[in-house]
Amino acid sequence: MGGCFSKPKPVEVKVELTLLEKEKEVDGLSPNGKASPFADSRPNGALGHGSDDDSTPLPLYHKPRDYVEASVCHVKDLENGQMREVDLGSGRALLIKEHGEFSAIAHKCPHYGAPLVKGVLSKGHVRCPWHGACFNIATGDLEDFPGLDSLPIFQVRVEKDKVIIRANKQALQSQKRSKPMARCSAVINSNTGFSHVLIIGSGPAALVCAETLRQEGFTDRIVMCTMDRHPPYDRPKLSKSLESTAEQLRLRSVEFLQDHDIELLTEKEAVAIDVKTRSVIFEDGLRMEYKKLFIATGSKPKTMIYKGQDVENVFHLRTPDDANSIARLANNKNAVIVGTSFVGMEVAAALTDKAHSVSVIGIETVPFKHALGEKVGKAIMKLFEVNRVKFYMLNEVSEMVGQHGQLKEVALKSGKVLRADVCVIGAGSIPATGFLKQGGIHMDSRGFITVNKMMQTSADGVYAGGDVVVFPFPPRNNKKVNIPHWQMAHVHGRAAALSMMGRAAEIKTVPYFWSAMFGKTLRYAGYGEGFDDVIIQGDLDELRFVAFYTRSEEVVAVASMNYDPIVSRVAEVLGSGKTIKKRDVETGDISWLTDKGSQ
């Protein structure tokens, strides 16, 4: 990481920081269709050089009535580095001015629908204010994750000092597009026990790996196997929206995968790998050989030792079915959450408007102490207490008490007994790599698969990514780390796919995660493991704050609530390779971080 910031000078903020006081992160799920006809078109925003020519011929069924054209502003209404959301009548677009040129793209992030005008514009891309995804303003392409889809782009021209946008109506409405993908050229029988690329898992690492291969022109067989019975779905939403169905949460439909020749085998549990014969054995006896293998099995819940484990109504939240059952059983009943992980706390928050009572058991003094520090943890804990959640900290479960196989009570080692009609275990996780113990693939003492910067394991032709790996992290001098974020799994999937195709790409992303509780969203960027101090600006009591996590004299991570787009701004700075010094954030003046203009 190079350089550091000097003391900030007063600057005029051209686009004011807008706080999302009551965000509505709607279920903006990915589409299940083919690429927009504008997928490869280019905007033309140079002053005085308007053109209606598309770089890709339009299908015959596209008529002039399929388009809308509107004058949206005067050329002087925007200065360099500014963005504006504009209405074209049939939909809205994001107008951008950078380096004297205008461009226009969809105005919503395809991931969860965040308004990109509230994001960060920098060096040819826009970073989402909610979860950090980045989009190229010239092509609309997704450049950093999370999410699967890119943005449609719209033509811009200037006539008589008026900025005019011409857009396809369908693209305006969809606000997203899929990148073009190759098809499988081989004639394959679905019963053939060989795949050129075999993927174990169906989370974001697995799905992005498969889609990236197709986007990069891979035309051989791809088979994705999963223990789950559902097509890929948005697992982070499970703990935040317990009543959502697998259909509502899906990332891609079966039809989408079929259209792009990505074969999905559900309810297939891998039980052994033989790297010498390049084959995977599944629980049902299926044996499949591979040329390249990608392991993305994620994590599984930590087991707990207590008496009475045969009682029902105890869940580890893993699937939409689990989430739906928890919501149903907790209705007007007593719910107990064991563990103060992000998943456990999100479930507790989600149950407060359903359950009669919600109790949380934790072994630390406050929730999130290890990840966010004691002060932030206490502030969030207070939010839960205001919403009638009872905490039993520095406690552990000694027994699950049931009657006729149904959970009735949870007994603590302190002697306290809690009434419980449903219990959710959220006490952390371990890598799901038990099936690899005799497989000849190197793992560390904790069971994580070790990979190099190209996501290659110790075995030839075998790659791994997501929660199951430790990988070299450039900001920590390539120290091997595990970062179990949804966003990071996307990055690993793309890196593995490119590596398989001989197009190795260094991981330059800034880790980014989020948590939602009681309508408030915590955002976090960076890698704060081993932080030694926390610098807090804002008001913790009002949950309007930004917390900078430092190691020695350097800021290594940031968390915030109600302070957008500060986390995305810090991610942008860190992603550029610059260093933020502790002294730069101790002054209380962080206006230099909240300016959304180009840097």
TITIMI-113565 format. One record per residue: x, y, z of N, C-alpha, C in turn. Coordinates in steps of 0.1 Angstrom, whole numbers, plus 2048, in hexadecimal, padded with zeros to 3 digits. Layout:
N
XYZXYZXYZ;...
This chain:
599
8097F480080080080080980C800;8068167F880F8217F780A82E7FB;81383780080F84480480684680F;8038528137F985581E7F386281B;7E88658217E187181F7E887C828;7E98888227EE89382A7E2899831;7E48A38397D98A98407CF8AF836;7C28AB8377B98B082D7B78BF82D;7B58C48217B28D281F7A38D481E;79E8E08227908E282078D8E2811;7828DA80E77E8D980076F8DC7FF;76A8E07F475C8E27F17568D57ED;74D8CF7F47478C37F173C8C57E6;73E8C07DA7358C37CF7288BB7D0;7298AF7D571D8A77D671C8A37E5;7118A97EB7108A77FA70E8997FE;71489580971288880F703886813;6FC87D80E6EE87A8116ED86E819;6E78708256E686482E6D985D82B;6DA85082A6CF8478286C8844835;6BF84D8396BA84C8476B2840849;6AA83C83F6A28308406A3828833;6AE8218326B18198266A680E824;6A480C81769B8018146A37F880A;6AB7EF80F6B37E68066AB7DB801;6A37DE7F76997D57F26A07C97EB;6987BE7EA69D7B27E469F7B47D5;6AA7BB7D26AD7BD7C36B47B17BE;6AD7A67BB6B37997B86B879A7A9;6C27927A66C77917996BD78C78F;6BE7917826B478D7786B777F774;6AE77876D6B076B7686AE76C759;6B67737526B47757446C177773D;6C177A7306CD77C7296D178A729;6DD78C7236E379A7236DA7A471C;6DA7B07216D37BB71A6D97BD70D;6D17C17036D67C46F66E17CF6F6;6E17D77016EB7E17026F87DC709;6F97CF70B7047CA7137117CF70F;7137D07027207D46FD7217E26F7;7167EA6F97167F76F371E8016FB;72280C6F472B8156FB7248236FB;72482A70671F837707728841700;72284C6FB72B8566F57278636FB;72F86770572C87370C73687E70A;73F87D7007488886FD7408956F9;7438A06FE73C8AC6FA73D8AF6EB;7308B16E57308B46D77318A96CE;73289C6D37338916CA7298866CD;71C88A6CA7118816CC7108776C1;70C86B6C570A8606BA6FF8576BF;6F88526B56ED8486B86F283A6B5;6FE8386B070382B6AC7068226B7;7008166B870480D6C270F8046BD;7187FF6C67237F76C271F7E96BE;7137E56C370E7D86BF7007DA6B8;6FE7D46AD6F17D56A66E67D16AE;6DB7D86AE6CF7D46B66C77CA6AF;6C17C16B76B87B76B16AD7BE6A9;6A77B769F69E7BD6966917C169E;68E7BA6A96817BE6B06827CB6B8;68E7D16B868F7DD6BF68C7E96B6;6817EF6BA67C7FA6B267F8086B9;67E8136B26808206B86778226C4;66B81C6C466381E6D06688176DD;67280E6DB6788076E66828106EE;68481C6E868E8256EE6878326F3;68E8386FD68984570169584F701;69285B6FE69D8656FD698872704;6A187770D69D8837146A988C717;6A68997176B08A371B6AF8A472B;6BA8A17316BA8A07406C08AB748;6C98B37416CF8BE7486D78C773F;6DC8D27446E58DA73C6F38D573F;6FC8D773670A8D27377118D8744;70D8E47487148EA75370D8E6761;7028DE7606FC8DA76C7048D0775;70D8C976E7168BF7757248C3773;72C8C377E73A8C577D7418B777D;74E8B77797558AB7797558A4787;75289778775288F79374488F799;73A89479272D89479872488A791;71A88679870F87C793702882796;6F887E78D6EA8837906E187878A;6D78757926CD86B78E6C2873786;6BF86F77A6B78767716AB86E76C;6A087476A69386D76569286F756;69086374F68F86374168086173D;67786174766985E744666850745;66D84773F66B83874067383274A;67B83975168483475B68F83E75F;69783B7686A284476D6AF83E769;6B98487686C68447646D084C76D;6DC84876E6E784F7756EF85676B;6EF86476C6F886C76370486F76A;71086D76471D86F76A725879761;72D88176773688A760744888766;74D88375E75B881763764884757;76F88C75A778890750772897744;76789F7477618A773C75789F734;75689273674D88A72E741885737;73688373072A87E73672886F733;72386873C71F85A73A712857742;70B84D73E6FF84A7456FD83B747;6FA8367536F88287566EB82775E;6E881A7616DC81876A6DF81E777;6D582277E6D782A78B6D6821797;6D38147966D280C7A16DC8017A1;6E27FE7AC6EB7F27AD6E37E57AB;6E77DC7A26DF7D07A06DF7C67AC;6E87C97B56E97C07C16DD7C07CA;6DB7CC7D06CF7CE7D96C77DB7D5;6CA7E17CA6C37ED7C66C77FA7CC;6D37FB7D16D88087D76D88137CD;6D581F7D16D682B7C86E582E7C6;6EA82C7BA6F882F7B76FC83D7B8;6F28467B76F58557B86FB8587C6;6F884F7CF6FD8517DD70A84A7DF;70F8447D571C83D7D67288467D3;73383F7CF7408467CE7448457BF;7478507B974C8517AB75B8537AC;76284A7A677184C7A677884479B;77F84B79378884578978183C780;77684077A76F83877076582E775;76382E78275982478775182A792;74582479573C8287A073C81D7AA;73E8207B673D8167C17308177C9;72980C7CA71C80C7D171E8107DF;7148197E471581E7F27128137FD;70B8097F97067FF8037107F4805;7157EE7FA71D7E27FB72A7E27F3;72D7ED7ED73A7EE7E773C7E97D9;7327E47D27347DF7C57387EB7BC;7407E87B27457F37A97417F079A;73E7FB7937397FA78574180477D;7467FF77174D808768742811761;74581E76173C82875C73B82874D;74582374674582373873E816732;73F80B73973A7FF73472E7F973C;72D7FE7497237F97527277EC758;7337E67557377D975A73A7D9769;7367CE76F7397CC77D7487CA77E;74F7D278675D7D17887617CC796;7597CD7A075B7C87AD74E7C47B3;74E7BA7BC7427B47C173E7BA7CE;7327B77D37297AB7D07207AE7C5;7197A37C170F7A37B771479B7AA;70A7997A170D79179570C799788;7047A37897007AA77C7077B777A;7087BB76E70D7C876A7027D2768;7057DE7636FB7E87616FA7EB752;6ED7EE74D6EC7F37406F180173F;6F68047336FB8127316F2819726;6F28267266EA82D71E6F2838716;6ED83B70A6F48447016F2853706;6FD85A7066FC86870A7028716FF;6FB87C6FC7008866F26FD8946F7;70489D6F27028AB6F66FE8B36EA;6F38BA6EA6EE8C26DF6EA8D06E5;6F08DA6E06ED8E86E46ED8E96F3;6F88E46F96FB8E47086F08DD710;6E88D47096DF8CC7116E48BD710;6E48B771C6E88A971D6DC8A071A;6DD8977106D288F70C6D688070E;6CD8797146CF86A7156C586270D;6CA8587066C284F6FE6C3841704;6B883B7086B982E70F6AE82570B;6B281870B6A880E70969E80D715;69180D71268880D71D689800726;68B7F572068C7E87286987E9731;6A37EE72C6AF7EF7346AD7F9740;6A680473D6A280D74869A807753;6917FE74F6897F77596917EC760;6997E57596A07D97606AB7DE769;6B27E97656BD7EF76D6C97E576F;6C97DA7676D47D17686D57C975B;6E17C37596E37BA74E6ED7AF752;6EC7A474B6F679974D70179A742;70D79874571779873B71578C731;71978E72571778371B72077771F;71B76B71D72275F721723755715;72D74E71572F74370B72673770E;72472F70571D722707726716706;72270B70B72A6FF70B72A6F96FD;7356F76F77366F36E97366E36E8;73A6DD6F373B6CE6F372D6C76F3;72C6BC6ED7206B46EE7216AB6FA;7196AD70471B6A671170F69F715;71069371970568B72070568F72F;6FA6937346F96987426FE68D74C;6FE680747702675750711673750;71867A74772767974672D67C753;73667475873D67676574967E764;74968875B75569175975169F757;7576A875D7556B675A7626BE759;7636C674F7706CE74D7726D7759;7676DD75E7686E476B75D6DF774;7616DA7807576D578A7586DF795;74C6E479974C6ED7A47446E77B0;7496E77BC7426E27C773D6EE7D0;7306F07D172B6FB7D77227037CE;71970B7D37107137CB70F7227D0;7187267D97187337DE71D73D7D4;7217497D97267547CF7337507C9;73C74A7D07497467CA74673C7BF;73E7327C173B7287B773472E7AB;72A7367AD72273C7A272A74679A;73274E7A173A758799745751791;74A74679775473F78F74E739782;74373378373C72E77773973876D;73374377272F74E76973B755763;74675776A75275D76575875475A;75874775C75D73E751755740744;748741745740743739742751733;74375B73C74576873775376A730;75C76273476A76372E76B759723;76175371E76174B71276473C714;76373772076572972275972171D;75C71771475271070D751701710;7586FD71B7576EF71F74D6ED72A;74C6E172F7416DD7387446E3746;73A6E974D73B6EE75A72F6E7762;7336E076D7296DA77672B6E0784;7206E578A7206EA7977176E17A0;71D6DC7AB7176D37B47156D97C2;7096D77C77066DD7D46FE6D47DD;7016D47EA6F96CD7F46EB6D27F5;6E96DF7F16DC6E57F36D26E07E8;6C56E17EC6BB6DD7E26B66E87DA;6BB6F47DC6B67007D56C17057CC;6BD70C7C16C77137B96CE71E7C1;6D97247BC6E072E7C46D77397CA;6D973C7D66D17477DC6D97507E5;6D375B7E96DA7657F16DA762800;6E475B8046E47568126E576181C;6EC76C81A6EC7778246DE77C828;6D477B81F6C777F8226BF77682B;6C376A82D6BC7608356BA765843;6C476B8496C376F8576BC77C858;6BB78484D6B579184E6A679184A;6A278784269578583C69177783D;68D77384968B76484C67F75E844;67676684066A76183966C76082A;67776482567976481667B756811;6757538066767468006837457F8;6877387F46927367EC69073D7DE;68473D7D96817447CD6847537CD;6807597D96827677DA69176A7DC;6987617E16A77647E46B075F7D9;6AB7597CF6B47537C56BD75D7BE;6C97597BB6D27617B46D175F7A5;6CF7527A16CD74E7936C3743793;6BB7437896B17387876B772C781;6B17217816B571577A6B671876B;6AC71F7666AB7227586B772B754;6BB73475C6C773D7596D3734758;6D572B7616E17227616E0719755;6D57147516D370B7466D6713739;6D271F7386D472872C6E372A72A;6EB72A7356F972C733701720736;6FB71473470270773570A706742;70470A74D70A70775A7016FD761;7066F07616FE6E57676FE6E6776;6F26E577C6F16E578A6EC6D878F;6F36D27986EF6C579F6EC6C87AD;6DF6C87B16DC6CB7BF6DC6BE7C8;6DC6C07D56DC6B57DF6E76AB7DC;6F36B17D86FF6A87D670A6AC7E0;70C6A47E97166A67F372369F7F0;72E6A77EE73B6A17EC74069B7F9;74568E7F874A687804759684803;75F6857F776D6827F67726877E8;77F68B7E878668F7DC7936877DB;7966837CF7A267C7CB7A96847C1;7B468C7C57BA6957BC7C368D7B2;7C76817B57CF6797AC7C76757A0;7BB6707A27B266D7967A9678792;7AB6847997A369079679468C796;78F6887A17816847A277B6887AF;76E6897B076768D7BC75C6827BE;75B67D7CA7516737CD74667A7D5;7396777D272E67D7D97276737E1;71F6777EB71866F7F470F6647EE;7096687E370065F7DC7076557D3;7156557D371D64C7CB7226517BE;71D65D7BA7216637AE7306667AE;7376627A47466657A374866E796;74D67979874F68278D75E68778C;76368578077168977D771698778;77C69E77977D6AC77578B6AF76F;78B6BA7687986C076379C6CB76D;7926D37717946DE77B78A6DC785;78D6DE7927846DD79D7846EA7A5;7786EF7A87776FB7B176F6F77BD;7756F97C976F6F57D576A7027DC;75D7037DE75770F7E474B70B7ED;74F7027F67456FC7FF74170580B;74771080D74371A817746715825;73E71982E74071583C73470E842;73570884D72A70185472A705863;71F70586A71E70A877727702881;72D70988B73470289572A6F989D;72F6EE8A17276E58AA7286EA8B8;71D6E78BF71D6EB8CE71B6DE8D6;7216DE8E17206D28EA7176D68F6;70B6CF8F77026D19026F96C4903;6F26C390E6EA6B89106DD6BA908;6D66AF9056C96B08FF6C96B48F0;6D36AF8E96D46B38DB6CA6AD8D2;6C26A48D76B869D8CF6AB6A58CD;6AA6B18D469E6B98D369D6C08C6;6916C28C168F6C98B468E6D88B7;68A6DF8AD6886EE8AD6956F58B0;6A06EF8AD6AE6F58AE6B46F68A0;6B770289C6BC70488E6C970A88D;6D17058836DC70D87E6D7713871;6D772086F6D17268646DA724858;6D571B84E6DD7188426D571A835;6C87188366C071782A6B472082B;6AD7238206A072A821696722829;69771582868D70D83069070F83F;69C70F84369F71285169971F855;69C72A84D697737850688738851;68173184867373184866D72A855;67471F85966F718864672720871;67D72787268072F87E67573A87F;67274187466874B87565A746879;65773A87464A734877649730885;65372988A65372489865472F8A3;65A73A89F65C7458A865074E8AA;64674C8A163B7558A16347558AF;6347618B662E7628C36347588CD;6407538CB64674A8D465374F8D9;65A7478E166774B8E76737468DF;67B74F8DA68674C8D269374E8DA;69C7458D86AA7468DF6B47458D4;6BD74E8D46C974F8CA6D574C8D2;6DD7418CE6E973E8D46F57438CC;6FC74D8D17077528C97047608C4;70F7688C370D7768BF7157798B2;71576F8A971A77189C71177B895;71578088970D78888170078187D;70177587A6F576D8766EB76C882;6F176888E6E976789A6E277489E;6E977F89D6E378C8A16D9791897;6DB78E88A6D17928806C478A881;6C677D8856BA7758876B277B893;6B977E89E6B37848AA6AB7908A6;6B179989E6AB7A589A69E7A2891;69F79988969479588068978F887;68B78989368078289A67978C8A4;67E7988A66787A08B166A7A48AE;6667A58A16597A989E65079D89B;65579189E64D78489C64C77D8A9;65777C8B16577738BD65177B8C9;64D7738D36497788DF65577E8E7;6607768E766C77B8ED6787768E5;68377D8E668F77A8DF69A77B8E9;6A27708EC6AD7708F56BA76C8ED;6C57738F06D27718EA6DC76C8F4;6E37618F16ED75C8FA6FB75E8F4;7047648FB7117668F571C7648FF;7287618FA73375E90373C76B906;73A7758FD7427828FF73A78B908;74079690C7397A191472F7A890B;7327AB8FF7297B28F572A7AB8E8;71F7AC8E07207A68D272A7AD8CA;7307A68C07397AC8B67467B28BC;7497AF8C87557B58CE7627B28C6;7637A68C276F7A28BA7707A98AD;7647AA8A67647AF8987647BF898;75C7C58A17597D38A075E7DB8AC;7637D48B67677DC8C275C7DD8CC;7607E08D97567E08E474D7EC8E3;7517F78DF7488038DF73D8018D4;7417FD8C87377FB8BE72E7F08C2;7347E58C872B7DA8CC7217DE8D6;7257E68E071B7EB8EA7107F38E4;7147FC8DA7098048D46FF7FC8CD;7047F18C66FB7E88BF6F27E08C9;6F97DC8D36F27D48DE6E67DC8E3;6E97E98E56DE7F28EB6D27F38E1;6D57F38D46CA7F38CA6C17E68CC;6C77DB8CE6C07CF8D06B87CF8DD;6BE7D58E86B77D58F56AA7DE8F4;6AC7E98EC6A07F28EA6957EB8E3;6997E18DB68F7D98D468B7CC8DB;68D7CC8E86887C18F168F7B48F0;69C7B58EB6A47A88EB6AC7A88F8;6AB79C8FE6B279A90B6BF793909;6CA79890F6D779290D6DB78A919;6E177F9176E87779226F677591E;6FE77F92070C77E91C715777926;72177392272A76B92A72375E92F;71B75992671374D92971574291E;71373592271372A91870772191B;70371A9116F87109136FD704919;6F66FF9236FA6F29296F06E7925;6E46EA9226DA6E091E6CE6E6916;6CA6DE90D6BE6E19056B36D890B;6A96DD91169E6D69186926D590F;68E6C890D6826C69046786BD90B;66D6BC9046626B390865C6AE8FB;65B6A08FA65669A8EE65E69E8E2;66B6A08E36746A48D86736B28D4;66B6BA8DB66A6C88D86726D18E2;6796DA8DD6816E38E66776EB8EF;67A6EC8FC6726F490567A6FF90C;6866FB91068F70491869D703914;6A570E9166B370E9156B9711922;6C17089286C770A9356D670F932;6D971993A6E771F9396F071A944;6FD71A94270671694C70671F959;70072B9576FF7349626F373096C;6EB7279676DF72296E6D2728969;6D37329616C773895B6C172F951;6B372E9526AC7269486A372F940;6A472E93369C73792A69172E923;68573492267A72D91B67E72E90C;67C7239056807238F767771A8EE;6707208E56687188DB6707168CE;67A71E8CC68371C8C16907228C5;69B71B8C06A971F8C36B171F8B6;6B872A8B46C172B8A96D072C8AE;6D87248A86E67238AC6EE72C8A2;6F37378A76FB74089F7097438A6;7107388A871C7398B07297388A7;72873C89B73473C892734730889;73E72F88173F72487774D71F875;74E71486E75B70E86A75B70B85B;76670A8557667068477606F8844;7586F78397526EA83675C6E382D;7676DE8337716D782C7746C9831;76B6C383A76D6B684076F6AB835;7696AD82A76A6A281F7786A2818;7806AC81C78D6AD8157996A781D;7966A28297A169E8327AA69482C;7A568B8247AE68181D7B068480F;7AD69080B7AD6937FC7BA6987F6;7C469A7FE7D169E7F97D26AD7F6;7C86B57FC7C86C47FA7CD6CA807;7D66D38077DC6D88137D26E281A;7D06E08277C86E982F7CF6ED83C;7CC6F88427D26FC84E7CC6F585A;7D16F88667CD6F18727BE6F3875;7B86FE8707AA7008727A16FA868;7A66F485E79E6EE85379C6F7847;7A27028467A170B83B7AB706830;7A67078237AE7038187B870F815;7C570C8137CE7168107CF718801;7CE7247FC7CF7267ED7DA7327EB;7DE7327DF7E773D7DB7DF7497D5;7E57537D07DE75F7CC7D575C7BF;7D77507B97CF74D7AD7C47437B2;7C37417BF7B87387C47BB7297C2;7C87267BF7CC7187BD7CF7127CA;7CB7057CC7CE6FE7D87DC6F77D6;7E06EE7DF7EC6E67DE7EB6DB7D3;7DF6D87CF7DD6CD7C57DB6D37B7;7E16CD7AD7E16D17A07D26D179A;7CE6DC7947C16DD78F7B66E0798;7B96E27A57AF6E47AF7B06F27B5;7A56F97B57A47077B97997077C5;79A7127CD7907137D778E7227DA;7827267E077F7337E37737357EC;7727417F27677447FB76B741809;76173E81276373C82076D731823;77072881A77871C81D78771E81C;78B72A81879972C8157A073681E;7AE73481F7B673F8237BE743816;7BF7508147C67548077CF76080A;7D97628027E276E8047DB77B802;7DC78480C7D579080C7DF79C80A;7DF7A27FE7E97AC7FC7EB7B7806;7E07BD80C7E17C88167E87C3822;7E97B68257F17B18307FD7AA82C;8047AF8228107A981D80E79B819;80379881380078A80E7FF780819;7FC7848257F977A8307ED77282C;7ED76582F7E275D82C7D775F836;7CB7648317C076783A7B3761835;7A976083E79C75B83B79276783D;78B76B83278277683377477082E;76B76C83775F76583375476F830;75677782674C78182274577C815;73977F81373177C8077387837FB;73C78F7FD7437977F27507907EE;75878C7F87657867F57637797EE;7597717F07577657E97557677DA;74D7727D774C7767C975A7787C2;76277F7C97707837C47787767C2;77776D7CB77E7607CA7797587BE;76C7587BC7677507B176C7557A3;76C7637A2771768795780766794;78876779F79776579E79A75779A;79274D7A079473F79D79173C78E;78674278978373F77B78D745771;79275177479C75776C7A974F76C;7AC74A7787B874277A7B7735772;7AC72E7727AA72276A7AC72475C;7A97307577AA7347497B873A745;7C173A74F7CE73F74D7CF74E74C;7C57557537C47637537C4768762;7CF7657697CF7687777CE77777A;7C677A7837C37887877C578A796;7CD79379A7D07957A87C379B7AF;7C17967BB7B579A7C37B97A87C9;7B17B27C47B47C07C97A87C67D1;79E7BD7D37917C27D97947C67E8;78B7CF7ED78B7D27FB77F7CB801;7827C280B7777BA81176C7C4816;75F7BF8147547C78177487BE81C;7427C18287377BA82C72D7C3833;7217BE8357167C683B70D7BD844;7067C484D6FD7BD8566F17C6858;6E57C18576D97C98596D17C4866;6CD7CE86E6C67CB87A6BD7D787D;6B07D487F6A67DE8826A67E9878;6A77E686C6A67F08616B37F9860;6BD7F68686CA7FD8676D57F4862;6DD7F985A6E87F18536F57F5858;6FD7EB85C70B7ED85F7137EA853;71C7F284F7257F08447337EF849;73B7E78427497E58467527E283A;75D7E883A7677E682F7757E5834;77D7DD82E78B7DB83278D7CE839;7997CC83F79C7C08477A17C4854;7997C485E79C7C986B7A27BF875;7A57B38717AA7A987A7B67AE881;7B67AD88F7C27B28977C27C1899;7B77C88977B77D68997BA7D98A8;7C17E48AA7C57E88B87BF7F48BD;7B77FB8B57B08078B97A480A8B0;79A8118B578F8158AE78C8248AF;78C82B8A478A8398A477B83B8A0;7738418A87658428A57618518A3;75B854898756861895746860894;73F86A89873186A89872B8678A6;71F8618A671885F8B27138508B4;71A8498BC71783B8BE7098398C4;7058428CD6F88408D36EC8428C9;6EF84A8BF6E584C8B46E78428A9;6F183A8AA6F583089F6F7837892;6FD84389370284A88771084D889;71984388472784488772F83E87C;73C84087D74683987575183587E;75582987E76082488676C81F87D;77782588078482287978C818881;78F80D87C7978028837A680487E;7AE8058887BC8078857C67FC88A;7D07FA8837DC7F28887E87FA888;7EE7FC8937F98068947F4813890;7F98198857F58278817EE827874;7E881B8717E181A8647D3816865;7CA81C85E7BC81885D7BB80B854;7B680085A7B57F48537A67F084F;79D7F685678F7F38537867FF858;7797FF854770809858762803859;75A80786374C80386474480F866;73780F86272E81A864720816864;71881F86A70981F86970482D866;6FB82E85D6F583B85A6FF846856;70984284F71484B84B71984983D;71084583471384282671884E81F;72184D81572784181073583F816;73784282374484282874C835827;74582A82974C81D82875081A81A;74881D81074C81C8027578257FE;75783180476283B80176F836807;76F83081377B82A81878081F810;77681680C77A80B8037808107F6;77B81B7F17818207E57908257E7;79282B7F379F8307F67A98247F8;7A481B8007AD80F8027AF8077F5;7A58067ED7A67FF7E17B08057D7;7B28127D87BC8197CF7CA8177D4;7CC8107DF7DA80D7E47DF8177ED;7D78217F17DB82C7FA7D9827809;7E182E8117E082B81F7D9836827;7D083382F7C983D8387D083C846;7D684684A7DD8468577D3849862;7D784486E7CE84687A7CC85487D;7D785C87B7D686A87E7CC872875;7CA86C8697C18738607B2872864;7AF86886D7A186687179F86A87F;7AA86D8867A88718957A387F896;7A588888C7A289688E79389988F;78B88F88A77C89288977889887C;78189D87477D8A386777F89885C;77489285877588884E76E88C841;76D89983F76689E83376D89A827;77A89882878289481C77F886818;77887E82077487181D765870818;75D87A81B74F87A81774C88180A;75688880475488E7F77538837ED;7478837E57458797DB74A87C7CD;7528867CC7578897BE7628807BB;7678807AE7728787AA77F87B7B1;7868717B37938727BA79F86F7B1;
